[in-house]
Amino acid sequence: MSTVSGADEPDGIRGFGGTGDPGAPTAQVTPADPTAPVTPVTPVVPAAPVVPGRPGPPRPGGGYVSYGPHDPGGPDRFDHFDRRGLGSVRRPKGEAAKNAAVGALVVATLLTGVVLAIPADPAGPPPLPGPLARAQTAAEAGAPATTAELNALIADRETWLRDHPRDEESWAVLGSAYVERGARHGDWAAYGKAEQALKRSLTVLPGERGNTEALLGLARLANARGDFPAAREYAVLARKQKPRRWTVHRALVEAYGGLGDKKKVEKSLESVQSLYEGAQARGLAARVYRDLGWREDAAATAHDAVGAATGTAEKAAALWWLGELSWERGEAEEALTGFDSAVRLVPDQHQALAGRARALAALGRTDDAVRAWTAVLAKAPLPQYALESGELYESLGRDAEAERAYEQVRVLADRAAAHGANENLALARYESDHGDAGDAAEAVRRLEREWARGVRSPRAADALGWALFKAGRAKEGLVYAVRATKEGPRNATASYHRGEIERSLGLYGAARRHIGEALRTHPEFSPLLAPAARSALTALGDPPAGGPRKVTGREGLGTGSSSVRRQASGTSSGTSSGTGTGTGTGASAGAARTR
């Protein structure tokens, strides 16, 4: 099967898979590789291959089962999913069966692209070899699809839709496949194609008439773009139709996490766990536990996810997250081991590649770290990665290379915005740390708009507090910094930010505590911030005799602080008249960032 492009593309979806988008990987079906690893699955009788245009298995009494999107031989939709995630389902017939198999991508997570399972047909021959067949095998196990399998599914659905433009399920599958492509490669143009396909699916069958797959695809697209309010709305609509589909609740976990609604995150996670107990649920639980500050629970559950993973891509995703948890604990060697293991399994997993670059820098292997960041940006040119690579160059005194990397931050963020992706957090951090006072003020305006529309995660609070500090509004910034450290996970960068804001306000005891906490959490958490934190702690000196005083971090708020607290909680848009400065010392003007 060849790439679909130009006049051969499905109507209404021009540009999909063609050469007009040089940044997107080519959607091709590659020949079967007999040496390629095959995802291990629970033994089942293989399903019959579904090939458009070919007859199916013989019918009792003569003739063949016809393959088509509305074959009367059986139902064409899932009913609900059981606790194993394999589904208490009825097997669709014909092309709808194939859509169900590849419909994995409709409900895949942004990070892992999980595909769902369909029961096997005991009368069918073994699956066809190659990426598409391997994707169907992965579906049996509920495992992630690889990039080659993803490309095969895209090409397959494009081919089918040329002749079957009224197949709403295939449009939803295609749209969600493009969401996954965008997330895998930092290819924002793929998000626009995903939106076209998903909306085309809703045109054929509106969401209120049962098009859950398109609604869920749009929820995933919104989460991928950082539009968490929209993701929540789409996922809630999907939940009304399919309350027992665990992937609906997973989309809600991601949306509520971006919005900073911890109670609803926990409730949605409980729903996931009540419906599905596989590796994907465990990996999701590990991320939620980490965000809640339950570090031991997060680590134990992440180890469980690695052990429960059945396929190559699924295990790589679990190993990446295990490495992230080690990194946040300051265990750079252990983190590097996890990242290396993930990259060996899936070489294009950019999250693990980025983690590897951070760990190498923390271990003093700076030449290797520079090469690693170059490889990361080649795989996924994200603003966050450009920012972190620039800060590594700056820490090494390679100012010209640092400047080129910083210039790319704004270029990449603007490119993302042109395709509907929200990279405001990364852009605001760049403006706060590497721009002038006007840039810091712009970062504040940018982040206040995000806050006003409900994006109030600990990461958003930390970014806004730091931007306010850099813009000369330290008293206001402290409120958000306190919120970030109290409601978010233990994070060295957030602790350092809070400590520097407290130091600027004369809260030396609290500053000493939080800057010290940053270094205890991770002694080398950033090539720029860690040295700045050590310099600041030295300047603060030992605490005075007579016991601690004024260490809560609230003393510097002063008169009028109640209005600022109301603003941080979202009940007032008023601002404090505090005039704390945002100057800092040493290398604190250059701030490395967490993910």
Secondary structure, 3 states (H helix, E strand, C coil): CCCCCHHHCCCCCCCCCCCCCCCCCCCCCCCCCCCCCCCCCCCCCCCCCCCCCCCCCECCCCCECCCCCCCCCCCCCCCECCCECCCECCCCCHHHHHHHHHHHHHCCCCCCCECCCCCCCCCCCCCCCCHHHHHHHHHHHCCECCHHHHHHHHHHHHHHHHHCCCCHHHHHHHHHHHHHHHHHHCCCHHHHHHHHHHHHHHHHCCHHHCCHHHHHHHHHHHHHHCCHHHHHHHHHHHHHHCCCCHHHHHHHHHHHHHHCCHHHHHHHHHHHHHHECCHHHHHHHHHHHHHCCCHHHHHHHHHHHHHHCCCHHHHHHHHHHHHHHHHHCCCHHHHHHHHHHHHHHCCCCHHHHHHHHHHHHHCCCHHHHHHHHHHHHHHCCCHHHHHHHHHHHHHCCCHHHHHHHHHHHHHHHHHHHHCCCCCHHHHHHHHHHHCCHHHHHHHHHHHHHHHHCCCCCHHHHHHHHHHHHHCCCHHHHHHHHHHHHHHCCCCHHHHHHHHHHHHHCCCHHHHHHHHHHHHHHCCCCCCCHHHHHHHHHHHHCCCCCCCCCCCCCCHHHCCCHHHHHHHHCCCCCCCCCCCCCCCCCHHHHCCCCCC
